[in-house]
Amino acid sequence: MSQRLRDLKGRIEKLRNKVENLKPTDNLSQSQDEVEEIDQEIQNTEEAIKEIDDEAEDDEELSTQKPLMDKFNEYKNDFEILKNKYNKKRDEVMSAHNQELLMQGKLHGVEKKKAERDMALDQMKNIDEHEIMIDSIAQNVKDANANIANMNVEVKNQGERIKNVDDKIIQMDQTVKKTEERFGGMEKRIFCRKFLLWLGIVILLLANIVIAFLIIARGAGWPPFRDDTGNKGLDMKNDETDVNFETIKNENYTMIMVQAGSGTKPYDRLIGVINALKDKGLKAGIYWKIESDNITVALQEAGEAANKVEEAKKNIDFGFYFKFNDDNNNIIKDYNLVSQLCDKITGKAGIDCGLALTFTNYNKYYKPNLEKAKNIKKYWVNSKVQDTDVKDEDKVKIWNTNEGVVHHHCDQLKYK
């Protein structure tokens, strides 16, 4: 009995510590676990007290041991007091727990309402987008209807054109019928048709032969130009190989500008071409095409040009010009850069350097700066202009005219 009382006392003290430490916490799950644990401990203590009561009733000798029973009753009273205290604290904890659950429910309701509101806004946005799409579709349908209406008008017009063609076919059939009646007889009609057919074929073949002959005989086109003394000349590209200079001279052309090269590639036949045209009494000039818009590379090209000019300078009559492969080349817009190119020619070959450019570029970049660009001695306006446009320009020595290209005549001339 004494041992059981000691165990009961220890159980009550342990229970008292748990009740004293019980209080509401932020962790509701933990508080609920603590309450359930204390409830279980109270139930176990009540069972232990009941077992001691039952033992005291069954054992008369034990019930007469007053000190033990007094101690037992004292423990029972302490337990009842502790249980009442626990019940109050338990109510406080569970009340706080219920309030927290209620608050969470309210918050969940607020979040739910917010989500419902966002969903409603999204639905409204989708409705607006659908309305815009419907308006766009309606506009497309309207445009399609307008196009269909236009097509209907066009179909109607085409129908009228077809009707007119049908009427003309009927008229032609009537004309053919009258013609056949005029010739009379089936044999005459067949003969007439065959004759006309073969005549048309022969005429077509002759026309093709004549056109081919003219194309072959005329050859490639050269741009014509004039100089400041009124003489006429032609611009000869460096890909020409067979030229009849005698025919060109008979057409009153006295000058030929020969391309000496382009980029860093010289024209190997230059001297042979110049000698051939001079044998026919024609004057020669040469030019070089600059391909790069980078001044460093362009200066290398000008160096190659200077070598070729030095080789040919004894055979040319009216000098040397730089041309640019692209009229929008950045270098041609800066007379200082072009002057550097001309320095290569003057320094190496010792002859005057000229510049070929469009009339627009001449007026914009060079005419206002003639005094500053002193080493550019002359200009060739290589865009088609009227003589009156450049007659008062002292430094414009040659210019292309509006006469159209001139076709040379091939004679298998081989250059030396």
Buried (B, 14 or more C-beta within 10 A) or exposed (E): BEEBBEEBBEBBEEBBEBBEEBEBEEEBEEBEEBBEEBEEBBEEBEEBBEEBEEEBEEEEEBEEBEEBBEBBEEBBEBBEEBBEBBEEBBEEBBEBBEEBEEEEEEEEEEEEEEEEEEEEEEEEEEEEEEEEEEEEEEEEEEEEEEEEEEEEEEEEEEEEEEEEEEEEEEEEEEEEEEEBEEBEEEEEBEEBEEEEEEEEEEEEEEEEEEEEEEEEEEBEEBBBBBBBEEBBBBBBBBEBEEBBBBBBBEEEBBBBBBBBBBBBEBBEBBBBBBEBBBEBEBBBBBBBBBBBBEBEBBBBBBBBBBBBBBBBBEBBEBBBBBBBEEBEBEBBBBBEBBBBBBBBBBEBBEBBBBBBBBBEBBBEBBBEEBEEBEBBBBBBBBBBBEEEBBEEBEBBBBBBBEEEEBBBBBEEBEBE
